[in-house]
Amino acid sequence: MATTSFTAPKLSSPTLQTLYRNLPVSVPLPKTLSSFSRHRSPSISRFHHHHLHHRRLFSVRAESENGAEPPRHYDFDLFTIGAGSGGVRASRFAANFGAAVAVCELPFSTISSETTGGVGGTCVLRGCVPKKLMVYASKYSHEFDESNGFGWKYDTEPKHDWSTLMANKNAELQRLTGIYKNILNNAGVTLIEGRGKIVDPHTVDVDGKLYAARHILISVGGRPFIPEITGSEYAIDSDAALDLPSKPEKVAIVGGGYIALEFAGIFNGLKSEVHIFIRQKKVLRGFDEETLGLESVGVKMNKNGAIEVDEYSRTTVPSIWAVGDVTDRINLTPVALMEGGALAKTLFRNEPTKPDYRAVPSAVFSQPPIGQVGLTEEQAIKEYGDIDVYTANFRPLKATLSGLPDRVFMKLVVCAETNKVLGLHMCGEDSAEIVQGFAVAVKAGLTKGDFDATVGVHPTSAEEFVTMRTPTRKIRQKPDSQRKTGLEAKAAAGI
């Protein structure tokens, strides 16, 4: 099959594409207006038009080396399976670019239900949002302890009501799923309730009803997986831990990953007795690929069960794409949003866009929390050889009166040759909020000199990142013959 260039011609614009799609007659589509594809792009003619909220049908005639194939009628330009962060972003953007889009999602259910449905997906309904709300709830016990040193006295010991927390948390999740539904509706996306299964490269079966689509996007997210070990029938996963009917008196957490640490902090703060059992491997994340019908249509998965995609999020089947946790690239909600937006531009705006995974910030909402962006010290040594490491370890101002043993740790990883800041790490109160701001500087490629020239806000913990002057350690692994002068190194790095 012949391939087309990824370069978008001047004539291809969302406006021209939209005008063309609304023509009442069939007009041959110039190749300069063809959308990004591995194969020759088809010519499109609209033969039936409804309002965006209604199903729309398109006739597509595919070109091949052996001549034209019979036309195929598509209900939608894009059919998305899964209304999580990446799926909603891709669908909304695609609809805004003039595409006819549908999303299928299971009906909303409580977190602990076996049917984990609901518009908003894992992060909104059974991940980041409810977990962060519970982190907030758990931190009050520490703040009560802190307040004693500032003169606060309580006649009785503060008590926590678990049922109030659960009721208010669930009400907030209902509100958020309603907002996501409105976002899709306002963009003109058709929302179909049910379980989607791929029948062929252009057809999705939703509870017995078939829908044809030019492109299919898989964004079903991930689910916790309990390994088959002795006693596993007595265990619950992280989803169920967010929706327990009562607060547990004792909790044993198996695993030492970030989710395990976050839940340890939550239950410890809520005064449960917590024990962590660390294993060599973290609990696996996965999804039920059999019910999606991926293997039957030729979509390849890696040994861990993640969908294999190229740098544009295309699977091994040209018309099927995937974003988010199912691809196991960087399993973070903002990354899924980035991937979804890039996909919509690639398919429906003639702007082939690769997701940019450089300097992606992340946080662990443990207690104390951890935030980081860029390379770790080990990664920087492997990639650059010669680095300077700056660290600060101190007692925060609040702890001077609270009397609690709280600490803050901060680290900058700097390239010795270019002075460019390669990584920034923090463990301590508000670290996630602080690192988000500095992520802009790391993404922009600023140097340690830029940090040094920045005036800090006093008194704050964050100011330490712009006041550290002396490296804690200098690591030199390159032979002298390979080291460049300062000017040469900066020129090579584009600084």
C-alpha positions in Angstrom: 0.0 0.0 0.0 1.2 3.5 -0.8 1.8 5.8 2.1 1.2 9.5 2.5 3.4 12.2 4.0 2.8 13.2 7.6 3.3 16.9 6.5 0.1 18.8 6.6 -0.4 20.8 3.4 -1.5 24.4 3.5 -5.0 23.7 2.2 -5.8 21.3 4.9 -7.6 23.1 7.7 -10.4 22.3 10.1 -12.6 24.9 8.4 -12.1 23.5 5.0 -12.7 20.0 6.3 -15.9 21.0 8.0 -17.2 22.9 4.9 -16.4 19.9 2.7 -18.3 17.5 5.0 -21.4 19.7 4.9 -21.6 19.8 1.1 -25.0 18.3 0.0 -23.4 16.5 -3.0 -20.6 14.1 -3.4 -17.3 15.8 -4.4 -14.0 14.0 -4.8 -11.7 14.8 -1.9 -8.3 16.2 -3.1 -5.4 14.3 -1.7 -4.1 17.5 -0.2 -7.0 17.4 2.2 -6.6 13.7 3.1 -6.2 13.0 6.8 -3.2 11.3 8.3 -3.1 7.6 7.6 -0.7 4.8 7.0 -2.7 3.9 3.9 -4.0 6.1 1.1 -6.7 8.3 2.5 -10.3 7.6 1.3 -12.5 10.0 -0.5 -15.5 11.0 1.6 -19.0 12.0 0.6 -21.7 13.0 3.0 -25.0 11.5 1.9 -27.0 12.1 5.1 -26.7 14.9 7.6 -28.3 15.4 11.0 -27.6 17.6 14.0 -24.4 16.7 15.8 -26.3 15.0 18.6 -27.8 12.5 16.1 -26.1 9.6 14.3 -24.5 10.6 11.1 -23.7 8.3 8.2 -20.7 8.6 5.9 -19.8 6.8 2.7 -16.2 6.0 2.3 -14.6 4.5 -0.8 -11.1 3.1 -0.1 -8.5 3.1 -2.7 -6.3 0.1 -3.3 -3.7 -1.0 -5.8 -6.3 -3.3 -7.4 -8.9 -0.5 -7.9 -11.8 0.9 -5.9 -13.5 -1.2 -3.3 -17.2 -1.1 -2.6 -18.2 1.9 -0.4 -18.7 1.4 3.3 -21.1 3.3 5.4 -19.7 4.6 8.7 -21.9 5.8 11.6 -19.1 7.8 13.1 -15.6 9.1 12.3 -14.4 8.1 15.7 -15.9 5.5 18.1 -14.3 5.6 21.6 -14.6 2.7 24.0 -14.2 4.1 27.5 -15.1 7.5 28.8 -12.1 8.1 31.1 -9.7 11.1 30.9 -8.0 10.2 27.7 -11.2 9.0 25.9 -13.2 12.1 26.9 -10.4 14.4 25.8 -9.9 12.7 22.4 -13.6 12.6 21.8 -14.3 16.2 22.7 -11.4 17.5 20.7 -12.3 15.4 17.7 -15.9 16.6 17.8 -14.7 20.2 18.0 -12.6 19.6 14.9 -15.8 18.6 13.0 -15.7 14.8 13.4 -18.8 12.7 14.2 -17.9 11.0 17.5 -19.5 8.4 19.8 -18.3 7.2 23.2 -19.6 4.0 24.9 -19.3 3.6 28.7 -20.8 1.4 31.3 -23.4 2.9 33.6 -22.2 4.6 36.8 -21.7 2.3 39.7 -20.2 2.5 43.1 -16.5 2.1 43.5 -16.7 -1.4 45.0 -19.0 -2.8 42.4 -17.8 -5.5 40.1 -19.0 -3.3 37.2 -16.7 -0.4 37.2 -18.5 2.0 34.9 -19.2 5.7 34.8 -18.3 8.7 32.7 -15.1 10.1 34.1 -13.2 6.9 34.3 -10.7 5.5 36.8 -9.2 8.8 38.0 -12.4 10.6 38.6 -14.5 7.8 40.0 -12.1 5.2 41.6 -8.7 6.7 41.5 -7.0 10.1 41.9 -10.1 12.1 43.0 -11.6 9.9 45.7 -8.2 8.9 46.9 -7.1 12.5 47.3 -10.3 13.4 49.2 -9.5 10.6 51.6 -5.9 11.9 51.9 -7.4 15.2 53.0 -9.6 13.5 55.5 -6.7 11.5 57.0 -4.4 14.6 57.4 -6.6 16.3 60.0 -5.4 14.0 62.7 -1.9 15.2 62.1 -3.1 18.8 62.0 -4.9 18.3 65.3 -1.6 17.1 66.8 0.3 20.1 65.2 -2.2 22.6 66.6 -1.3 21.9 70.2 2.0 23.6 69.9 0.2 26.7 68.6 -2.1 27.0 71.6 -5.2 25.0 70.5 -6.7 22.8 73.2 -9.6 20.4 72.9 -12.0 19.4 75.7 -12.5 16.0 74.1 -10.6 13.9 71.6 -11.7 14.7 68.0 -13.8 11.9 66.5 -14.1 10.9 62.9 -17.4 9.7 61.3 -16.6 7.3 58.5 -20.2 7.4 57.1 -20.1 11.2 56.6 -16.8 10.9 54.7 -18.2 8.2 52.4 -21.5 10.0 51.7 -19.9 13.3 50.9 -17.2 11.6 48.7 -19.8 9.7 46.7 -21.9 12.8 46.2 -18.9 14.6 44.8 -18.2 11.7 42.4 -21.8 11.8 41.2 -21.4 15.6 40.6 -18.2 15.0 38.6 -19.6 12.3 36.4 -22.5 14.7 35.6 -20.0 17.4 34.6 -18.2 15.0 32.3 -21.4 14.0 30.6 -22.2 17.7 30.0 -18.8 18.2 28.5 -19.4 15.4 26.0 -23.0 16.6 25.3 -21.9 20.2 24.7 -19.2 19.1 22.3 -21.8 17.1 20.3 -20.5 13.7 21.2 -23.0 10.8 21.2 -22.8 8.9 24.5 -23.9 5.3 24.3 -24.4 3.3 27.6 -23.2 -0.3 27.5 -20.1 -2.5 27.1 -18.3 -2.2 23.8 -16.6 -5.0 22.0 -14.6 -4.7 18.7 -16.0 -7.0 16.0 -13.8 -6.0 13.2 -11.4 -3.1 12.5 -14.3 -0.8 11.8 -17.2 -2.2 13.9 -18.1 -2.0 17.6 -20.8 -4.1 19.2 -22.4 -2.4 22.2 -24.7 -4.9 24.0 -25.9 -6.4 20.7 -26.1 -3.2 18.6 -23.5 -2.6 15.9 -21.8 0.7 15.1 -19.4 1.3 12.2 -16.6 3.8 12.6 -13.7 5.0 10.5 -11.5 5.0 13.6 -11.8 3.1 16.9 -10.2 4.4 20.1 -9.6 2.1 23.1 -9.3 4.0 26.4 -10.7 1.6 28.9 -8.1 2.3 31.6 -6.8 -0.3 34.0 -8.1 -2.3 36.9 -6.4 -3.7 40.0 -5.4 -7.4 39.8 -5.2 -9.6 42.8 -2.6 -12.4 42.2 -3.5 -16.0 42.8 -1.8 -16.5 46.2 -2.9 -18.4 49.3 -5.5 -16.4 51.1 -6.2 -14.0 48.2 -9.9 -14.6 48.6 -9.8 -12.6 51.8 -8.2 -9.6 50.2 -9.7 -6.5 48.6 -8.2 -4.3 45.9 -7.6 -0.6 45.9 -11.0 0.1 44.4 -12.9 -1.5 47.2 -10.6 0.2 49.8 -12.1 3.5 48.7 -15.7 2.4 49.4 -15.6 0.3 52.6 -18.8 0.3 54.7 -16.9 1.1 57.9 -13.4 2.1 58.9 -11.1 -1.0 59.5 -9.5 -1.3 62.8 -6.5 -3.1 61.3 -5.2 -3.1 57.7 -2.5 -5.2 56.1 -1.3 -3.8 52.8 0.5 -6.1 50.4 2.9 -4.3 48.1 5.3 -1.3 48.3 4.3 0.8 45.3 2.9 4.3 45.4 -0.7 3.2 45.8 0.2 1.0 48.7 2.0 3.9 50.4 -0.9 6.3 49.8 -3.4 4.0 51.4 -1.0 3.3 54.3 -1.0 7.0 54.9 -4.8 7.3 54.6 -5.7 4.5 57.1 -2.9 5.5 59.5 -4.1 9.1 59.5 -7.7 7.8 60.2 -6.3 5.9 63.2 -6.4 2.4 61.8 -3.5 0.0 62.7 -1.5 -0.4 59.5 1.0 -3.0 58.4 2.8 -3.1 55.0 4.1 -6.3 53.5 6.6 -5.4 50.7 7.1 -7.8 47.8 9.5 -7.7 44.9 6.8 -7.0 42.4 3.9 -4.5 42.6 0.3 -5.5 42.1 -0.3 -5.8 38.4 -2.6 -3.5 36.5 -4.6 -4.9 33.6 -7.9 -5.1 31.8 -10.0 -7.8 30.3 -8.7 -7.9 26.7 -11.0 -10.9 25.9 -14.2 -8.9 26.3 -12.8 -6.2 24.1 -12.2 -8.6 21.2 -8.7 -7.3 20.6 -6.9 -10.5 19.6 -9.7 -11.5 17.2 -9.1 -8.4 15.1 -5.3 -8.5 15.3 -4.5 -5.9 17.9 -1.2 -7.0 19.5 -0.4 -6.7 23.2 2.9 -7.0 25.0 3.9 -9.7 27.6 2.3 -7.6 30.4 -1.0 -7.3 28.6 -0.7 -3.7 27.5 -1.7 -2.7 24.0 1.2 -2.0 21.7 1.0 1.3 20.0 3.4 3.5 17.9 4.5 7.0 18.7 1.1 8.3 17.4 -0.9 5.9 19.6 -1.9 3.6 16.6 -2.2 -0.1 17.3 -1.1 -2.9 14.9 -4.5 -2.5 13.3 -4.4 0.8 11.3 -8.0 1.9 12.2 -7.7 1.1 15.9 -5.9 3.4 18.4 -5.3 3.4 22.1 -4.4 5.9 24.8 -4.1 5.9 28.6 -3.3 3.1 31.0 -4.1 0.4 28.5 -0.9 1.2 26.7 1.2 1.2 29.8 3.4 4.1 28.8 3.2 6.6 31.6 0.0 5.8 33.6 -1.0 9.3 34.8 -4.2 11.1 34.1 -2.5 14.3 32.7 -0.6 12.0 30.3 -3.8 10.3 29.1 -5.2 13.8 28.5 -2.1 14.7 26.5 -2.3 11.5 24.5 -6.0 12.0 23.8 -5.5 15.6 22.6 -2.6 14.6 20.4 -4.7 11.8 18.8 -7.5 14.1 17.9 -5.1 16.5 16.2 -3.5 13.7 14.3 -6.8 12.2 13.0 -9.0 15.2 12.5 -6.9 18.4 12.2 -4.2 17.2 9.8 -1.6 17.8 12.5 0.3 14.6 13.2 1.2 15.0 16.9 3.3 12.8 19.0 2.7 12.9 22.8 5.8 14.5 24.5 6.8 12.4 27.5 9.8 14.6 28.4 9.8 16.1 31.9 6.4 14.7 33.0 5.9 15.6 36.7 4.3 13.2 39.1 3.5 12.9 42.8 2.9 10.3 45.4 0.2 11.4 47.9 1.8 9.6 50.8 2.3 11.2 54.1 4.6 13.1 53.7 3.9 13.5 50.0 6.6 13.2 47.2 6.8 15.2 44.0 9.3 14.9 41.2 9.9 16.0 37.6 12.7 15.0 35.2 15.5 12.5 35.7 16.4 10.7 38.9 20.0 10.8 39.9 20.6 7.2 38.6 18.9 8.0 35.3 21.0 11.2 34.9 24.3 9.4 35.5 23.4 6.8 32.9 22.4 9.4 30.3 24.9 12.2 31.0 27.7 10.6 33.0 28.9 13.8 34.8 26.3 15.4 37.1 26.2 17.7 40.2 23.6 16.9 42.9 22.3 19.6 45.2 20.3 18.5 48.3 18.6 20.2 51.3 17.3 18.4 54.4 15.6 20.5 57.0 12.9 20.9 59.6 10.1 23.1 58.3 9.1 26.2 60.2 5.7 24.8 61.3 7.5 21.9 63.1 9.4 24.3 65.3 6.2 25.0 67.3 4.3 21.8 66.7 7.1 19.7 68.2 6.5 17.0 65.6 9.4 15.3 63.9 8.5 16.5 60.4 11.2 17.0 57.8 11.6 18.2 54.2 14.0 16.8 51.7 14.8 18.4 48.3 17.1 17.5 45.5 18.3 19.1 42.2 20.1 17.0 39.6 22.2 19.1 37.3 24.3 18.3 34.2 27.9 19.2 35.0 28.7 20.2 31.4 25.7 22.4 30.5 24.5 23.4 34.0 21.0 22.4 32.8 18.6 21.2 35.5 17.8 17.6 34.7 15.7 16.6 37.6 13.9 18.1 40.6 12.7 16.1 43.6 11.0 16.8 46.9 9.6 15.0 49.9 7.6 17.0 52.4 4.4 19.1 52.9 3.0 20.6 49.7 5.6 18.9 47.5 3.2 18.1 44.7 2.0 21.7 44.5 5.6 23.0 44.6 6.9 20.6 42.0 4.1 21.5 39.6 5.4 25.0 39.4 9.0 24.1 38.9 8.0 21.5 36.2 7.7 24.5 33.9 11.3 25.4 34.5 12.5 21.9 34.0 10.4 21.5 30.8 11.8 24.7 29.5 15.4 23.5 30.0 16.4 26.2 32.4 19.9 26.0 34.0 21.1 26.0 37.6 22.2 29.6 36.9 18.6 30.5 36.0 17.5 29.0 39.4 20.3 30.9 41.2 19.2 34.2 39.6 15.6 33.7 40.8 14.5 35.5 44.0 12.8 33.2 46.4 9.6 33.7 48.4 10.5 33.8 52.2 9.7 32.0 54.4 8.8 29.0 52.3 10.1 25.5 51.7 10.1 26.1 48.0 12.7 28.9 48.2 15.3 26.2 48.9 15.2 25.2 45.2 16.6 28.6 44.3 19.0 29.1 47.2 21.1 25.8 47.1 24.6 26.9 46.0 27.0 24.1 46.9 26.7 20.6 45.4 26.3 17.8 47.9 28.2 15.5 45.6 29.8 15.7 42.1 29.7 12.6 40.0 32.2 12.3 37.2 32.1 9.2 35.0 33.3 10.5 31.6 37.0 10.4 30.7 38.6 13.8 30.3 38.9 13.3 26.6 35.1 13.2 26.2 34.4 16.3 28.2 33.5 19.4 26.4 34.3 23.0 27.4 31.5 24.9 29.0 30.7 26.9 25.8 30.8 23.7 23.6 28.5 21.8 25.9 26.0 24.6 26.1 26.0 25.0 22.4 25.4 21.3 21.9 22.6 21.4 24.3 21.0 24.4 22.7 21.4 26.6 25.7 
